[in-house]
Amino acid sequence: MPRTLDQIVEDARQLPREQVAELVDRLTMDLAKGMDPGTENAWTDTAMRRLAEMESGKVKPVPGDEVMARARKIVGR
């Protein structure tokens, strides 16, 4: 019987941070393989624009844990 997504996530949580990061990188690369080139270019343009905004001081970066806390509050988790 195939493992459920919840089982896979629970196993991933037991890994060292470095291996979790590698897993995320690999999954992201797999998702990107099927991405439409126009979509990929749009994401790249957005990322570069946001980086320039942060480097210029136009926007202030928000820590990831704060972003996740806000998102969880919005979706009610």
Distance bins in CASP14 RR format, pairs under 12 A and 6 or more apart:
PFRMAT RR
TARGET T0000
AUTHOR 0000-0000-0000
RMODE 2
METHOD distances of the structure
MODEL  1
1 7 0 0 0 0 0 1 0 0 0 0 0
2 8 0 0 0 0 1 0 0 0 0 0 0
3 9 0 0 0 0 0 1 0 0 0 0 0
3 10 0 0 0 0 1 0 0 0 0 0 0
3 11 0 0 0 0 1 0 0 0 0 0 0
3 12 0 0 0 0 0 1 0 0 0 0 0
4 10 0 0 0 0 1 0 0 0 0 0 0
4 11 0 0 0 0 0 1 0 0 0 0 0
5 11 0 0 0 0 0 1 0 0 0 0 0
5 12 0 0 0 0 0 1 0 0 0 0 0
6 12 0 0 0 0 0 1 0 0 0 0 0
6 13 0 0 0 0 0 1 0 0 0 0 0
7 13 0 0 0 0 0 1 0 0 0 0 0
7 14 0 0 0 0 0 1 0 0 0 0 0
8 14 0 0 0 0 0 1 0 0 0 0 0
8 15 0 0 0 0 0 1 0 0 0 0 0
8 23 0 0 0 0 1 0 0 0 0 0 0
8 27 0 0 0 0 0 1 0 0 0 0 0
9 15 0 0 0 0 0 1 0 0 0 0 0
9 20 0 0 0 0 0 1 0 0 0 0 0
9 23 0 0 0 0 0 1 0 0 0 0 0
9 24 0 0 0 0 0 1 0 0 0 0 0
9 27 0 0 0 0 0 1 0 0 0 0 0
11 19 0 0 0 0 0 1 0 0 0 0 0
11 20 0 0 0 0 0 1 0 0 0 0 0
11 23 0 0 0 0 1 0 0 0 0 0 0
12 19 0 0 0 0 1 0 0 0 0 0 0
12 20 1 0 0 1 0 0 0 0 0 0 0
12 21 0 0 0 0 0 1 0 0 0 0 0
12 22 0 0 0 0 0 1 0 0 0 0 0
12 23 1 0 0 1 0 0 0 0 0 0 0
12 24 0 0 0 0 1 0 0 0 0 0 0
12 26 0 0 0 0 0 1 0 0 0 0 0
12 27 0 0 0 0 1 0 0 0 0 0 0
13 19 0 0 0 0 0 1 0 0 0 0 0
13 20 1 0 0 1 0 0 0 0 0 0 0
13 23 0 0 0 0 0 1 0 0 0 0 0
14 20 0 0 0 0 1 0 0 0 0 0 0
14 23 0 0 0 0 0 1 0 0 0 0 0
15 21 0 0 0 0 1 0 0 0 0 0 0
15 22 0 0 0 0 1 0 0 0 0 0 0
15 23 1 0 0 1 0 0 0 0 0 0 0
15 24 0 0 0 0 0 1 0 0 0 0 0
16 22 0 0 0 0 1 0 0 0 0 0 0
16 23 0 0 0 0 0 1 0 0 0 0 0
17 23 0 0 0 0 0 1 0 0 0 0 0
17 24 0 0 0 0 0 1 0 0 0 0 0
18 24 0 0 0 0 0 1 0 0 0 0 0
18 25 0 0 0 0 0 1 0 0 0 0 0
19 25 0 0 0 0 0 1 0 0 0 0 0
19 26 0 0 0 0 0 1 0 0 0 0 0
20 26 0 0 0 0 0 1 0 0 0 0 0
20 27 0 0 0 0 0 1 0 0 0 0 0
21 27 0 0 0 0 0 1 0 0 0 0 0
21 28 0 0 0 0 0 1 0 0 0 0 0
22 28 0 0 0 0 0 1 0 0 0 0 0
22 29 0 0 0 0 0 1 0 0 0 0 0
23 29 0 0 0 0 0 1 0 0 0 0 0
23 30 0 0 0 0 0 1 0 0 0 0 0
24 30 0 0 0 0 0 1 0 0 0 0 0
24 31 0 0 0 0 0 1 0 0 0 0 0
25 31 0 0 0 0 0 1 0 0 0 0 0
25 32 0 0 0 0 0 1 0 0 0 0 0
26 32 0 0 0 0 0 1 0 0 0 0 0
26 33 0 0 0 0 0 1 0 0 0 0 0
27 33 0 0 0 0 0 1 0 0 0 0 0
28 34 0 0 0 0 0 1 0 0 0 0 0
28 35 0 0 0 0 0 1 0 0 0 0 0
28 43 0 0 0 0 0 1 0 0 0 0 0
29 35 0 0 0 0 0 1 0 0 0 0 0
31 39 0 0 0 0 0 1 0 0 0 0 0
31 40 0 0 0 0 0 1 0 0 0 0 0
31 43 0 0 0 0 0 1 0 0 0 0 0
32 39 0 0 0 0 1 0 0 0 0 0 0
32 40 1 0 0 1 0 0 0 0 0 0 0
32 43 0 0 0 0 1 0 0 0 0 0 0
32 44 0 0 0 0 0 1 0 0 0 0 0
33 40 0 0 0 0 0 1 0 0 0 0 0
34 40 0 0 0 0 1 0 0 0 0 0 0
35 41 0 0 0 0 1 0 0 0 0 0 0
35 42 0 0 0 0 0 1 0 0 0 0 0
35 43 0 0 0 0 1 0 0 0 0 0 0
35 44 0 0 0 0 0 1 0 0 0 0 0
36 42 0 0 0 0 1 0 0 0 0 0 0
36 43 0 0 0 0 0 1 0 0 0 0 0
37 43 0 0 0 0 0 1 0 0 0 0 0
37 44 0 0 0 0 0 1 0 0 0 0 0
38 44 0 0 0 0 1 0 0 0 0 0 0
38 45 0 0 0 0 1 0 0 0 0 0 0
38 46 0 0 0 0 0 1 0 0 0 0 0
39 45 0 0 0 0 0 1 0 0 0 0 0
39 46 0 0 0 0 0 1 0 0 0 0 0
40 46 0 0 0 0 0 1 0 0 0 0 0
40 47 0 0 0 0 0 1 0 0 0 0 0
41 47 0 0 0 0 0 1 0 0 0 0 0
41 48 0 0 0 0 0 1 0 0 0 0 0
42 48 0 0 0 0 0 1 0 0 0 0 0
42 49 0 0 0 0 0 1 0 0 0 0 0
43 49 0 0 0 0 0 1 0 0 0 0 0
43 50 0 0 0 0 0 1 0 0 0 0 0
44 50 0 0 0 0 0 1 0 0 0 0 0
44 51 0 0 0 0 0 1 0 0 0 0 0
45 51 0 0 0 0 0 1 0 0 0 0 0
45 52 0 0 0 0 0 1 0 0 0 0 0
46 52 0 0 0 0 0 1 0 0 0 0 0
46 53 0 0 0 0 0 1 0 0 0 0 0
47 53 0 0 0 0 0 1 0 0 0 0 0
47 54 0 0 0 0 0 1 0 0 0 0 0
48 54 0 0 0 0 0 1 0 0 0 0 0
48 55 0 0 0 0 0 1 0 0 0 0 0
49 55 0 0 0 0 0 1 0 0 0 0 0
49 56 0 0 0 0 0 1 0 0 0 0 0
49 58 0 0 0 0 0 1 0 0 0 0 0
49 59 0 0 0 0 0 1 0 0 0 0 0
50 56 0 0 0 0 0 1 0 0 0 0 0
50 57 0 0 0 0 0 1 0 0 0 0 0
50 58 0 0 0 0 1 0 0 0 0 0 0
50 59 1 0 0 1 0 0 0 0 0 0 0
50 60 0 0 0 0 0 1 0 0 0 0 0
50 61 0 0 0 0 1 0 0 0 0 0 0
50 62 0 0 0 0 0 1 0 0 0 0 0
51 57 0 0 0 0 0 1 0 0 0 0 0
51 58 0 0 0 0 0 1 0 0 0 0 0
51 59 0 0 0 0 0 1 0 0 0 0 0
51 61 0 0 0 0 1 0 0 0 0 0 0
52 58 0 0 0 0 1 0 0 0 0 0 0
52 59 0 0 0 0 1 0 0 0 0 0 0
53 59 1 0 1 0 0 0 0 0 0 0 0
53 60 0 0 0 0 1 0 0 0 0 0 0
53 61 0 0 0 0 1 0 0 0 0 0 0
54 60 1 0 0 1 0 0 0 0 0 0 0
54 61 1 0 1 0 0 0 0 0 0 0 0
54 62 0 0 0 0 0 1 0 0 0 0 0
55 61 0 0 0 0 0 1 0 0 0 0 0
60 66 0 0 0 0 0 1 0 0 0 0 0
61 67 0 0 0 0 1 0 0 0 0 0 0
62 68 0 0 0 0 0 1 0 0 0 0 0
62 69 0 0 0 0 0 1 0 0 0 0 0
62 70 0 0 0 0 1 0 0 0 0 0 0
62 71 0 0 0 0 0 1 0 0 0 0 0
63 69 0 0 0 0 1 0 0 0 0 0 0
63 70 0 0 0 0 0 1 0 0 0 0 0
64 70 0 0 0 0 1 0 0 0 0 0 0
64 71 0 0 0 0 1 0 0 0 0 0 0
64 72 0 0 0 0 0 1 0 0 0 0 0
65 71 0 0 0 0 0 1 0 0 0 0 0
65 72 0 0 0 0 0 1 0 0 0 0 0
66 72 0 0 0 0 0 1 0 0 0 0 0
66 73 0 0 0 0 0 1 0 0 0 0 0
67 73 0 0 0 0 0 1 0 0 0 0 0
67 74 0 0 0 0 0 1 0 0 0 0 0
68 74 0 0 0 0 0 1 0 0 0 0 0
68 75 0 0 0 0 0 1 0 0 0 0 0
68 77 0 0 0 0 1 0 0 0 0 0 0
69 75 0 0 0 0 0 1 0 0 0 0 0
69 76 0 0 0 0 0 1 0 0 0 0 0
69 77 0 0 0 0 0 1 0 0 0 0 0
70 76 0 0 0 0 0 1 0 0 0 0 0
70 77 0 0 0 0 0 1 0 0 0 0 0
71 77 0 0 0 0 1 0 0 0 0 0 0
END
